Amino acid sequence: IEYLEDYEPETYLSYLSGDMLISHAMDIAERAMERSCDIVQKATDGIFEEKELEKAIDAVSDDAYRTVYQEIITS
């Protein structure tokens, strides 16, 4: 919602006036969560030790967020 308001004000106002802003934001959040989970899953496939898994998840979490932000939120 903040991204739309700041960078795409016309789209923001269109969604807001059509009562679609919240549903749009929820759709984007769901897609972003699914994509983030896919990225982390692929990066951690084959890691079974808990400590190694935690380190791997920490290592890819920021990259996953950046990827999702570029692919879904700002598209």
N, CA, C and O atoms as CSV, one atom per row, in Angstrom:
chain,resi,resn,atom,element,x,y,z
A,1,ILE,N,N,0.839,-1.187,0.000
A,1,ILE,CA,C,0.000,0.000,0.000
A,1,ILE,C,C,0.880,1.246,0.000
A,1,ILE,O,O,0.620,2.195,-0.740
A,2,GLU,N,N,1.921,1.242,0.831
A,2,GLU,CA,C,2.826,2.395,0.879
A,2,GLU,C,C,3.529,2.604,-0.455
A,2,GLU,O,O,3.698,3.736,-0.910
A,3,TYR,N,N,3.940,1.490,-1.082
A,3,TYR,CA,C,4.602,1.619,-2.381
A,3,TYR,C,C,3.658,2.281,-3.388
A,3,TYR,O,O,4.053,3.211,-4.091
A,4,LEU,N,N,2.431,1.810,-3.457
A,4,LEU,CA,C,1.469,2.404,-4.391
A,4,LEU,C,C,1.237,3.875,-4.080
A,4,LEU,O,O,1.234,4.718,-4.977
A,5,GLU,N,N,1.047,4.170,-2.820
A,5,GLU,CA,C,0.778,5.558,-2.425
A,5,GLU,C,C,1.946,6.475,-2.794
A,5,GLU,O,O,1.739,7.593,-3.265
A,6,ASP,N,N,3.166,5.998,-2.577
A,6,ASP,CA,C,4.349,6.824,-2.831
A,6,ASP,C,C,4.757,6.884,-4.298
A,6,ASP,O,O,5.144,7.944,-4.791
A,7,TYR,N,N,4.673,5.750,-5.003
A,7,TYR,CA,C,5.246,5.675,-6.342
A,7,TYR,C,C,4.224,5.540,-7.481
A,7,TYR,O,O,4.547,5.802,-8.640
A,8,GLU,N,N,3.024,5.142,-7.154
A,8,GLU,CA,C,1.968,5.023,-8.161
A,8,GLU,C,C,0.669,5.600,-7.606
A,8,GLU,O,O,-0.298,4.869,-7.391
A,9,PRO,N,N,0.648,6.905,-7.378
A,9,PRO,CA,C,-0.514,7.511,-6.727
A,9,PRO,C,C,-1.818,7.347,-7.514
A,9,PRO,O,O,-2.886,7.248,-6.910
A,10,GLU,N,N,-1.752,7.317,-8.837
A,10,GLU,CA,C,-2.980,7.146,-9.626
A,10,GLU,C,C,-3.581,5.758,-9.408
A,10,GLU,O,O,-4.793,5.611,-9.247
A,11,THR,N,N,-2.723,4.752,-9.404
A,11,THR,CA,C,-3.188,3.389,-9.149
A,11,THR,C,C,-3.716,3.281,-7.730
A,11,THR,O,O,-4.753,2.662,-7.491
A,12,TYR,N,N,-3.005,3.881,-6.796
A,12,TYR,CA,C,-3.436,3.883,-5.394
A,12,TYR,C,C,-4.833,4.467,-5.262
A,12,TYR,O,O,-5.700,3.866,-4.628
A,13,LEU,N,N,-5.058,5.633,-5.856
A,13,LEU,CA,C,-6.364,6.283,-5.765
A,13,LEU,C,C,-7.443,5.473,-6.458
A,13,LEU,O,O,-8.583,5.430,-5.996
A,14,SER,N,N,-7.093,4.832,-7.559
A,14,SER,CA,C,-8.053,3.988,-8.272
A,14,SER,C,C,-8.501,2.818,-7.397
A,14,SER,O,O,-9.696,2.549,-7.274
A,15,TYR,N,N,-7.531,2.125,-6.791
A,15,TYR,CA,C,-7.870,1.015,-5.892
A,15,TYR,C,C,-8.643,1.506,-4.679
A,15,TYR,O,O,-9.594,0.861,-4.236
A,16,LEU,N,N,-8.238,2.631,-4.153
A,16,LEU,CA,C,-8.891,3.180,-2.969
A,16,LEU,C,C,-10.338,3.541,-3.262
A,16,LEU,O,O,-11.227,3.215,-2.476
A,17,SER,N,N,-10.584,4.207,-4.380
A,17,SER,CA,C,-11.945,4.628,-4.703
A,17,SER,C,C,-12.832,3.444,-5.083
A,17,SER,O,O,-14.053,3.515,-4.943
A,18,GLY,N,N,-12.236,2.374,-5.555
A,18,GLY,CA,C,-13.016,1.193,-5.925
A,18,GLY,C,C,-13.100,0.158,-4.818
A,18,GLY,O,O,-13.529,-0.970,-5.058
A,19,ASP,N,N,-12.697,0.525,-3.610
A,19,ASP,CA,C,-12.693,-0.396,-2.465
A,19,ASP,C,C,-11.940,-1.693,-2.765
A,19,ASP,O,O,-12.331,-2.765,-2.303
A,20,MET,N,N,-10.861,-1.591,-3.538
A,20,MET,CA,C,-10.077,-2.759,-3.910
A,20,MET,C,C,-8.682,-2.732,-3.291
A,20,MET,O,O,-7.902,-3.662,-3.496
A,21,LEU,N,N,-8.358,-1.698,-2.549
A,21,LEU,CA,C,-6.999,-1.536,-2.029
A,21,LEU,C,C,-6.604,-2.666,-1.083
A,21,LEU,O,O,-5.522,-3.237,-1.224
A,22,ILE,N,N,-7.448,-2.991,-0.139
A,22,ILE,CA,C,-7.132,-4.027,0.843
A,22,ILE,C,C,-7.042,-5.396,0.172
A,22,ILE,O,O,-6.120,-6.160,0.456
A,23,SER,N,N,-7.985,-5.715,-0.714
A,23,SER,CA,C,-7.931,-7.020,-1.383
A,23,SER,C,C,-6.700,-7.127,-2.275
A,23,SER,O,O,-6.096,-8.195,-2.376
A,24,HIS,N,N,-6.326,-6.020,-2.926
A,24,HIS,CA,C,-5.116,-6.013,-3.742
A,24,HIS,C,C,-3.891,-6.241,-2.859
A,24,HIS,O,O,-3.020,-7.039,-3.205
A,25,ALA,N,N,-3.818,-5.558,-1.741
A,25,ALA,CA,C,-2.687,-5.703,-0.824
A,25,ALA,C,C,-2.607,-7.128,-0.275
A,25,ALA,O,O,-1.513,-7.676,-0.138
A,26,MET,N,N,-3.744,-7.725,0.037
A,26,MET,CA,C,-3.757,-9.096,0.551
A,26,MET,C,C,-3.301,-10.080,-0.521
A,26,MET,O,O,-2.585,-11.035,-0.219
A,27,ASP,N,N,-3.705,-9.858,-1.762
A,27,ASP,CA,C,-3.273,-10.712,-2.863
A,27,ASP,C,C,-1.764,-10.627,-3.052
A,27,ASP,O,O,-1.091,-11.647,-3.200
A,28,ILE,N,N,-1.240,-9.410,-3.046
A,28,ILE,CA,C,0.203,-9.209,-3.190
A,28,ILE,C,C,0.949,-9.859,-2.029
A,28,ILE,O,O,1.977,-10.504,-2.239
A,29,ALA,N,N,0.451,-9.700,-0.822
A,29,ALA,CA,C,1.103,-10.290,0.357
A,29,ALA,C,C,1.124,-11.814,0.261
A,29,ALA,O,O,2.131,-12.441,0.593
A,30,GLU,N,N,0.039,-12.406,-0.185
A,30,GLU,CA,C,-0.023,-13.853,-0.324
A,30,GLU,C,C,0.973,-14.347,-1.382
A,30,GLU,O,O,1.701,-15.313,-1.152
A,31,ARG,N,N,0.999,-13.688,-2.521
A,31,ARG,CA,C,1.937,-14.066,-3.581
A,31,ARG,C,C,3.382,-13.882,-3.128
A,31,ARG,O,O,4.246,-14.705,-3.432
A,32,ALA,N,N,3.636,-12.804,-2.404
A,32,ALA,CA,C,4.992,-12.540,-1.912
A,32,ALA,C,C,5.429,-13.603,-0.911
A,32,ALA,O,O,6.574,-14.055,-0.946
A,33,MET,N,N,4.539,-13.998,-0.032
A,33,MET,CA,C,4.867,-15.024,0.957
A,33,MET,C,C,5.156,-16.353,0.268
A,33,MET,O,O,6.122,-17.033,0.612
A,34,GLU,N,N,4.322,-16.728,-0.707
A,34,GLU,CA,C,4.535,-17.977,-1.433
A,34,GLU,C,C,5.880,-17.963,-2.160
A,34,GLU,O,O,6.618,-18.948,-2.124
A,35,ARG,N,N,6.194,-16.858,-2.811
A,35,ARG,CA,C,7.454,-16.752,-3.557
A,35,ARG,C,C,8.643,-16.794,-2.605
A,35,ARG,O,O,9.644,-17.446,-2.899
A,36,SER,N,N,8.549,-16.105,-1.464
A,36,SER,CA,C,9.624,-16.129,-0.469
A,36,SER,C,C,9.865,-17.547,0.030
A,36,SER,O,O,11.010,-17.983,0.154
A,37,CYS,N,N,8.796,-18.258,0.312
A,37,CYS,CA,C,8.922,-19.639,0.784
A,37,CYS,C,C,9.564,-20.519,-0.280
A,37,CYS,O,O,10.393,-21.371,0.039
A,38,ASP,N,N,9.189,-20.322,-1.540
A,38,ASP,CA,C,9.801,-21.087,-2.632
A,38,ASP,C,C,11.300,-20.835,-2.707
A,38,ASP,O,O,12.086,-21.770,-2.857
A,39,ILE,N,N,11.692,-19.576,-2.604
A,39,ILE,CA,C,13.113,-19.225,-2.682
A,39,ILE,C,C,13.884,-19.869,-1.534
A,39,ILE,O,O,14.944,-20.457,-1.752
A,40,VAL,N,N,13.366,-19.764,-0.326
A,40,VAL,CA,C,14.041,-20.341,0.844
A,40,VAL,C,C,14.073,-21.864,0.731
A,40,VAL,O,O,15.083,-22.490,1.055
A,41,GLN,N,N,12.972,-22.463,0.272
A,41,GLN,CA,C,12.915,-23.918,0.124
A,41,GLN,C,C,13.974,-24.412,-0.848
A,41,GLN,O,O,14.683,-25.375,-0.555
A,42,LYS,N,N,14.088,-23.769,-1.991
A,42,LYS,CA,C,15.077,-24.180,-2.987
A,42,LYS,C,C,16.503,-24.002,-2.470
A,42,LYS,O,O,17.380,-24.818,-2.753
A,43,ALA,N,N,16.725,-22.943,-1.718
A,43,ALA,CA,C,18.064,-22.668,-1.202
A,43,ALA,C,C,18.464,-23.613,-0.076
A,43,ALA,O,O,19.653,-23.799,0.186
A,44,THR,N,N,17.493,-24.202,0.583
A,44,THR,CA,C,17.799,-25.061,1.726
A,44,THR,C,C,17.536,-26.536,1.452
A,44,THR,O,O,17.666,-27.359,2.358
A,45,ASP,N,N,17.173,-26.885,0.231
A,45,ASP,CA,C,16.965,-28.294,-0.114
A,45,ASP,C,C,18.211,-29.111,0.186
A,45,ASP,O,O,19.323,-28.717,-0.166
A,46,GLY,N,N,18.021,-30.233,0.829
A,46,GLY,CA,C,19.134,-31.118,1.112
A,46,GLY,C,C,19.859,-30.826,2.410
A,46,GLY,O,O,20.784,-31.555,2.769
A,47,ILE,N,N,19.473,-29.789,3.121
A,47,ILE,CA,C,20.095,-29.472,4.409
A,47,ILE,C,C,19.194,-30.035,5.507
A,47,ILE,O,O,18.024,-29.669,5.618
A,48,PHE,N,N,19.754,-30.920,6.304
A,48,PHE,CA,C,18.934,-31.589,7.300
A,48,PHE,C,C,19.338,-31.277,8.737
A,48,PHE,O,O,18.542,-31.472,9.656
A,49,GLU,N,N,20.559,-30.797,8.944
A,49,GLU,CA,C,20.970,-30.440,10.305
A,49,GLU,C,C,20.338,-29.106,10.675
A,49,GLU,O,O,20.365,-28.155,9.893
A,50,GLU,N,N,19.774,-29.045,11.862
A,50,GLU,CA,C,19.035,-27.864,12.288
A,50,GLU,C,C,19.886,-26.594,12.284
A,50,GLU,O,O,19.431,-25.551,11.815
A,51,LYS,N,N,21.106,-26.669,12.797
A,51,LYS,CA,C,21.966,-25.484,12.852
A,51,LYS,C,C,22.335,-25.002,11.455
A,51,LYS,O,O,22.334,-23.800,11.191
A,52,GLU,N,N,22.649,-25.930,10.566
A,52,GLU,CA,C,22.987,-25.559,9.190
A,52,GLU,C,C,21.766,-24.968,8.485
A,52,GLU,O,O,21.879,-24.011,7.720
A,53,LEU,N,N,20.605,-25.549,8.754
A,53,LEU,CA,C,19.370,-25.060,8.150
A,53,LEU,C,C,19.066,-23.634,8.596
A,53,LEU,O,O,18.692,-22.795,7.777
A,54,GLU,N,N,19.222,-23.356,9.880
A,54,GLU,CA,C,18.991,-22.004,10.393
A,54,GLU,C,C,19.941,-21.000,9.745
A,54,GLU,O,O,19.524,-19.902,9.374
A,55,LYS,N,N,21.210,-21.369,9.607
A,55,LYS,CA,C,22.187,-20.485,8.967
A,55,LYS,C,C,21.822,-20.230,7.510
A,55,LYS,O,O,21.914,-19.100,7.031
A,56,ALA,N,N,21.410,-21.275,6.811
A,56,ALA,CA,C,21.040,-21.130,5.404
A,56,ALA,C,C,19.807,-20.246,5.243
A,56,ALA,O,O,19.751,-19.409,4.342
A,57,ILE,N,N,18.841,-20.429,6.101
A,57,ILE,CA,C,17.620,-19.605,6.033
A,57,ILE,C,C,17.962,-18.147,6.295
A,57,ILE,O,O,17.481,-17.260,5.590
A,58,ASP,N,N,18.788,-17.893,7.300
A,58,ASP,CA,C,19.205,-16.517,7.582
A,58,ASP,C,C,19.937,-15.904,6.393
A,58,ASP,O,O,19.757,-14.728,6.076
A,59,ALA,N,N,20.755,-16.708,5.747
A,59,ALA,CA,C,21.557,-16.210,4.631
A,59,ALA,C,C,20.709,-15.837,3.421
A,59,ALA,O,O,21.031,-14.881,2.715
A,60,VAL,N,N,19.636,-16.572,3.172
A,60,VAL,CA,C,18.840,-16.293,1.971
A,60,VAL,C,C,17.617,-15.420,2.230
A,60,VAL,O,O,16.973,-14.976,1.279
A,61,SER,N,N,17.287,-15.166,3.477
A,61,SER,CA,C,16.085,-14.390,3.788
A,61,SER,C,C,16.119,-12.989,3.184
A,61,SER,O,O,15.135,-12.551,2.589
A,62,ASP,N,N,17.230,-12.288,3.328
A,62,ASP,CA,C,17.329,-10.943,2.762
A,62,ASP,C,C,17.265,-10.967,1.247
A,62,ASP,O,O,16.613,-10.123,0.631
A,63,ASP,N,N,17.945,-11.938,0.648
A,63,ASP,CA,C,17.901,-12.066,-0.811
A,63,ASP,C,C,16.483,-12.383,-1.284
A,63,ASP,O,O,16.028,-11.856,-2.299
A,64,ALA,N,N,15.798,-13.234,-0.552
A,64,ALA,CA,C,14.420,-13.577,-0.908
A,64,ALA,C,C,13.536,-12.337,-0.847
A,64,ALA,O,O,12.718,-12.107,-1.739
A,65,TYR,N,N,13.701,-11.539,0.207
A,65,TYR,CA,C,12.894,-10.320,0.334
A,65,TYR,C,C,13.146,-9.372,-0.841
A,65,TYR,O,O,12.204,-8.834,-1.423
A,66,ARG,N,N,14.424,-9.172,-1.186
A,66,ARG,CA,C,14.751,-8.275,-2.302
A,66,ARG,C,C,14.174,-8.792,-3.617
A,66,ARG,O,O,13.648,-8.018,-4.418
A,67,THR,N,N,14.273,-10.086,-3.833
A,67,THR,CA,C,13.734,-10.688,-5.056
A,67,THR,C,C,12.229,-10.513,-5.123
A,67,THR,O,O,11.691,-10.115,-6.157
A,68,VAL,N,N,11.561,-10.802,-4.044
A,68,VAL,CA,C,10.097,-10.671,-4.000
A,68,VAL,C,C,9.691,-9.220,-4.191
A,68,VAL,O,O,8.725,-8.932,-4.898
A,69,TYR,N,N,10.415,-8.314,-3.571
A,69,TYR,CA,C,10.087,-6.894,-3.715
A,69,TYR,C,C,10.177,-6.457,-5.174
A,69,TYR,O,O,9.321,-5.723,-5.668
A,70,GLN,N,N,11.219,-6.915,-5.852
A,70,GLN,CA,C,11.395,-6.550,-7.253
A,70,GLN,C,C,10.401,-7.259,-8.163
A,70,GLN,O,O,9.869,-6.643,-9.086
A,71,GLU,N,N,10.140,-8.547,-7.920
A,71,GLU,CA,C,9.295,-9.321,-8.810
A,71,GLU,C,C,7.805,-9.053,-8.620
A,71,GLU,O,O,7.055,-9.010,-9.595
A,72,ILE,N,N,7.381,-8.877,-7.402
A,72,ILE,CA,C,5.936,-8.842,-7.125
A,72,ILE,C,C,5.455,-7.474,-6.679
A,72,ILE,O,O,4.500,-6.945,-7.247
A,73,ILE,N,N,6.079,-6.904,-5.702
A,73,ILE,CA,C,5.568,-5.680,-5.103
A,73,ILE,C,C,5.656,-4.514,-6.065
A,73,ILE,O,O,4.711,-3.732,-6.173
A,74,THR,N,N,6.778,-4.379,-6.770
A,74,THR,CA,C,6.952,-3.222,-7.633
A,74,THR,C,C,6.578,-3.502,-9.088
A,74,THR,O,O,6.799,-2.654,-9.952
A,75,SER,N,N,6.025,-4.654,-9.366
A,75,SER,CA,C,5.646,-4.953,-10.753
A,75,SER,C,C,4.214,-4.566,-11.046
A,75,SER,O,O,3.741,-4.752,-12.167
